[in-house]
Amino acid sequence: MQKIALITDSSCDLTTEIINKYDIKILPLRIIYKDKEYIDRVTINPNEVYDNLVNEIPTTSMPSMGDMENLFSLIEEQGYTHVIAITLSSGLSGTFNALKLVSENHSNLVSYLFDSKSLSLGLGALVHECGKLISDGRNFEEIVDMLPAIKEKISLFYVVETLEYLKKGGRIGKVAGTIGDLLNIKPIISIDDEGKYFTYAKVRGRKQSITKLIDIAKETLETTKAKIFVMHGGALEQGEKIYDLFSKTPNVTSIYFTDISPALGVHTGPGLLGIAVVKEN
């Protein structure tokens, strides 16, 4: 009998309900200030990061190698035979490569690591689908074969209040910054095939950018049914309005709402709004 463990990192931004339902093992990222290190979503919350940005912009790092080793050892002790680990984009973090090294130390487990080439609920939606397949009793080989096709059904789009924090964190990718700031251009940001940010569309002004974000998601829903994941980073009220809107939109089969992790909030600053769209078969 196969017993499959599902691992991801704290940038997946899944709700506690989903994490518990599918017994998803979470490796927390780290937030590092000059005088202290915090564990993502464990010893620091998003608002604490946003409130302190005026004083210090911290750095972030991948989950510790010790945490990875301990998790794999625990999984072995609990009688698991197989591991599927889905991480945030290797284009944005070293988590995937580090976890691959750790998995090679545990030959008793059959491990498969999948680079989501995404983050936040782009990653979370993929992990969610994988959790459902494990719960449904699909076997390891079957799930591994299905992951690339599932990934292709997921699209992630978001807007930020300012590009300042993406630039300072070195995560700006292919999103042009300086001129856009001067002209109040608000790019709709997505993730490319390399797992890096790029500008999907350009809009002038915050209000228009939110409208465009909604319209992009609605375009998919005009032709196919889809799950919708709405996320916010320090923009709860605006996020709730988007959630309410899509709750009433035709072709939405299910909808989820959550905030982004503190480690991601370091790089976006307050004001992020995002939508992940998962096309149904």
MORA-V685564 format. One record per pair of residues at least 6 apart in sequence whose C-alpha atoms are under 8 Angstrom apart, sorted by the first residue. I is the first residue (numbers start at 1). J is the second residue. If there is no record, write none. Layout:
i->I j->J
i->I j->J
This chain:
i->2 j->80
i->2 j->81
i->2 j->82
i->2 j->139
i->2 j->140
i->3 j->79
i->3 j->80
i->3 j->81
i->3 j->82
i->4 j->80
i->4 j->81
i->4 j->82
i->4 j->83
i->4 j->84
i->4 j->134
i->4 j->140
i->5 j->24
i->5 j->25
i->5 j->75
i->5 j->80
i->5 j->82
i->5 j->83
i->5 j->84
i->6 j->23
i->6 j->24
i->6 j->25
i->6 j->83
i->6 j->84
i->6 j->85
i->6 j->86
i->6 j->130
i->6 j->131
i->7 j->24
i->7 j->25
i->7 j->26
i->7 j->27
i->7 j->83
i->7 j->84
i->7 j->85
i->7 j->86
i->8 j->24
i->8 j->25
i->8 j->26
i->8 j->27
i->8 j->85
i->8 j->86
i->8 j->87
i->8 j->88
i->8 j->127
i->9 j->25
i->9 j->26
i->9 j->27
i->9 j->28
i->9 j->29
i->9 j->63
i->9 j->86
i->9 j->87
i->9 j->88
i->10 j->26
i->10 j->27
i->10 j->28
i->10 j->29
i->10 j->40
i->10 j->41
i->10 j->261
i->11 j->28
i->11 j->29
i->11 j->88
i->11 j->119
i->11 j->120
i->11 j->123
i->11 j->124
i->11 j->260
i->11 j->261
i->11 j->263
i->11 j->264
i->12 j->88
i->12 j->119
i->12 j->120
i->12 j->121
i->12 j->122
i->12 j->123
i->12 j->124
i->12 j->127
i->13 j->120
i->13 j->121
i->13 j->124
i->13 j->258
i->13 j->259
i->13 j->260
i->13 j->261
i->14 j->121
i->14 j->124
i->14 j->125
i->14 j->128
i->14 j->258
i->15 j->257
i->15 j->258
i->18 j->128
i->19 j->25
i->22 j->128
i->22 j->131
i->22 j->132
i->22 j->135
i->24 j->131
i->27 j->63
i->27 j->67
i->27 j->68
i->28 j->39
i->28 j->40
i->28 j->41
i->28 j->42
i->28 j->62
i->28 j->63
i->29 j->39
i->29 j->40
i->29 j->60
i->29 j->61
i->29 j->62
i->29 j->63
i->29 j->64
i->29 j->263
i->30 j->37
i->30 j->38
i->30 j->39
i->30 j->40
i->30 j->60
i->30 j->61
i->30 j->62
i->30 j->63
i->30 j->263
i->31 j->37
i->31 j->38
i->31 j->39
i->31 j->40
i->31 j->58
i->31 j->59
i->31 j->60
i->31 j->61
i->31 j->262
i->31 j->263
i->32 j->38
i->32 j->58
i->32 j->59
i->32 j->60
i->32 j->61
i->33 j->56
i->33 j->57
i->33 j->58
i->33 j->59
i->34 j->58
i->38 j->44
i->40 j->261
i->40 j->262
i->40 j->263
i->41 j->261
i->41 j->262
i->44 j->262
i->45 j->261
i->45 j->262
i->46 j->233
i->46 j->234
i->46 j->260
i->46 j->261
i->46 j->262
i->46 j->263
i->46 j->265
i->47 j->234
i->47 j->262
i->49 j->262
i->49 j->265
i->49 j->266
i->50 j->234
i->50 j->265
i->50 j->266
i->50 j->269
i->50 j->270
i->53 j->269
i->57 j->266
i->58 j->266
i->59 j->169
i->59 j->266
i->60 j->263
i->60 j->266
i->61 j->93
i->62 j->93
i->62 j->94
i->62 j->95
i->63 j->95
i->65 j->98
i->65 j->99
i->65 j->102
i->68 j->99
i->68 j->102
i->69 j->102
i->72 j->102
i->72 j->103
i->72 j->106
i->73 j->106
i->76 j->108
i->76 j->109
i->80 j->109
i->81 j->108
i->81 j->109
i->81 j->110
i->82 j->109
i->82 j->110
i->82 j->111
i->82 j->140
i->83 j->109
i->83 j->110
i->83 j->111
i->83 j->112
i->84 j->111
i->84 j->112
i->84 j->113
i->84 j->114
i->84 j->144
i->85 j->111
i->85 j->112
i->85 j->113
i->85 j->114
i->86 j->113
i->86 j->114
i->86 j->115
i->86 j->116
i->86 j->123
i->86 j->127
i->87 j->95
i->87 j->96
i->87 j->113
i->87 j->114
i->87 j->115
i->87 j->116
i->87 j->123
i->88 j->95
i->88 j->96
i->88 j->115
i->88 j->116
i->88 j->117
i->88 j->118
i->88 j->119
i->88 j->120
i->88 j->123
i->89 j->96
i->89 j->115
i->89 j->116
i->89 j->117
i->89 j->118
i->89 j->119
i->89 j->195
i->89 j->196
i->90 j->96
i->90 j->97
i->90 j->115
i->90 j->117
i->90 j->195
i->91 j->117
i->91 j->194
i->91 j->195
i->91 j->196
i->92 j->171
i->92 j->195
i->92 j->196
i->96 j->113
i->96 j->114
i->96 j->115
i->99 j->113
i->100 j->113
i->103 j->111
i->112 j->144
i->116 j->122
i->116 j->123
i->116 j->126
i->116 j->151
i->116 j->195
i->117 j->123
i->117 j->191
i->117 j->192
i->117 j->193
i->117 j->194
i->117 j->195
i->117 j->196
i->118 j->191
i->118 j->195
i->118 j->196
i->120 j->260
i->120 j->261
i->120 j->264
i->121 j->156
i->121 j->229
i->121 j->231
i->121 j->275
i->121 j->276
i->122 j->154
i->122 j->155
i->122 j->156
i->122 j->276
i->125 j->154
i->125 j->229
i->125 j->276
i->125 j->278
i->126 j->147
i->126 j->150
i->126 j->151
i->126 j->154
i->129 j->150
i->130 j->143
i->130 j->147
i->133 j->143
i->134 j->143
i->153 j->277
i->153 j->278
i->153 j->279
i->153 j->280
i->154 j->276
i->154 j->277
i->154 j->278
i->154 j->279
i->155 j->190
i->155 j->276
i->155 j->277
i->155 j->278
i->156 j->190
i->156 j->191
i->156 j->274
i->156 j->275
i->156 j->276
i->156 j->277
i->157 j->188
i->157 j->189
i->157 j->190
i->157 j->191
i->157 j->213
i->157 j->274
i->157 j->275
i->157 j->276
i->158 j->188
i->158 j->189
i->158 j->190
i->158 j->213
i->158 j->272
i->158 j->273
i->158 j->274
i->158 j->275
i->159 j->186
i->159 j->187
i->159 j->188
i->159 j->189
i->159 j->209
i->159 j->210
i->159 j->213
i->159 j->272
i->159 j->273
i->159 j->274
i->160 j->186
i->160 j->268
i->160 j->269
i->160 j->270
i->160 j->271
i->160 j->272
i->160 j->273
i->161 j->186
i->161 j->206
i->161 j->269
i->161 j->270
i->161 j->271
i->161 j->272
i->162 j->181
i->162 j->186
i->162 j->268
i->162 j->269
i->162 j->271
i->163 j->172
i->163 j->177
i->163 j->181
i->163 j->268
i->165 j->266
i->165 j->267
i->165 j->268
i->165 j->269
i->166 j->172
i->166 j->267
i->166 j->268
i->167 j->177
i->168 j->267
i->169 j->267
i->171 j->197
i->171 j->267
i->172 j->197
i->173 j->196
i->173 j->197
i->173 j->198
i->174 j->196
i->174 j->197
i->174 j->198
i->174 j->199
i->175 j->187
i->175 j->189
i->175 j->197
i->175 j->198
i->175 j->199
i->176 j->199
i->180 j->186
i->183 j->204
i->184 j->204
i->184 j->205
i->185 j->202
i->185 j->203
i->185 j->204
i->185 j->205
i->186 j->202
i->186 j->203
i->186 j->204
i->186 j->205
i->186 j->206
i->186 j->209
i->187 j->199
i->187 j->200
i->187 j->201
i->187 j->202
i->187 j->203
i->187 j->209
i->188 j->199
i->188 j->200
i->188 j->201
i->188 j->202
i->188 j->203
i->188 j->209
i->188 j->212
i->188 j->213
i->189 j->197
i->189 j->198
i->189 j->199
i->189 j->200
i->189 j->201
i->190 j->197
i->190 j->198
i->190 j->199
i->190 j->200
i->191 j->197
i->191 j->198
i->192 j->198
i->202 j->209
i->203 j->209
i->203 j->212
i->210 j->273
i->213 j->274
i->213 j->275
i->214 j->242
i->217 j->275
i->217 j->277
i->220 j->226
i->220 j->279
i->221 j->250
i->221 j->251
i->221 j->252
i->222 j->251
i->224 j->251
i->224 j->279
i->224 j->280
i->225 j->251
i->225 j->252
i->225 j->253
i->225 j->279
i->225 j->280
i->226 j->251
i->226 j->252
i->226 j->253
i->226 j->254
i->226 j->277
i->226 j->278
i->226 j->279
i->226 j->280
i->227 j->252
i->227 j->253
i->227 j->254
i->227 j->255
i->227 j->277
i->227 j->278
i->227 j->279
i->227 j->280
i->228 j->246
i->228 j->252
i->228 j->253
i->228 j->254
i->228 j->255
i->228 j->256
i->228 j->275
i->228 j->276
i->228 j->277
i->228 j->278
i->229 j->255
i->229 j->256
i->229 j->257
i->229 j->258
i->229 j->275
i->229 j->276
i->229 j->277
i->230 j->239
i->230 j->242
i->230 j->243
i->230 j->255
i->230 j->256
i->230 j->257
i->230 j->258
i->230 j->273
i->230 j->274
i->230 j->275
i->230 j->276
i->231 j->239
i->231 j->257
i->231 j->258
i->231 j->259
i->231 j->260
i->231 j->272
i->231 j->273
i->231 j->274
i->231 j->275
i->232 j->239
i->232 j->258
i->232 j->259
i->232 j->260
i->232 j->271
i->232 j->272
i->232 j->273
i->232 j->274
i->233 j->259
i->233 j->260
i->233 j->265
i->233 j->268
i->233 j->269
i->233 j->270
i->233 j->271
i->233 j->272
i->233 j->273
i->234 j->259
i->234 j->269
i->234 j->270
i->234 j->271
i->234 j->272
i->235 j->270
i->235 j->271
i->235 j->272
i->235 j->273
i->236 j->259
i->238 j->273
i->239 j->273
i->240 j->257
i->243 j->255
i->243 j->256
i->243 j->257
i->246 j->252
i->246 j->255
i->247 j->255
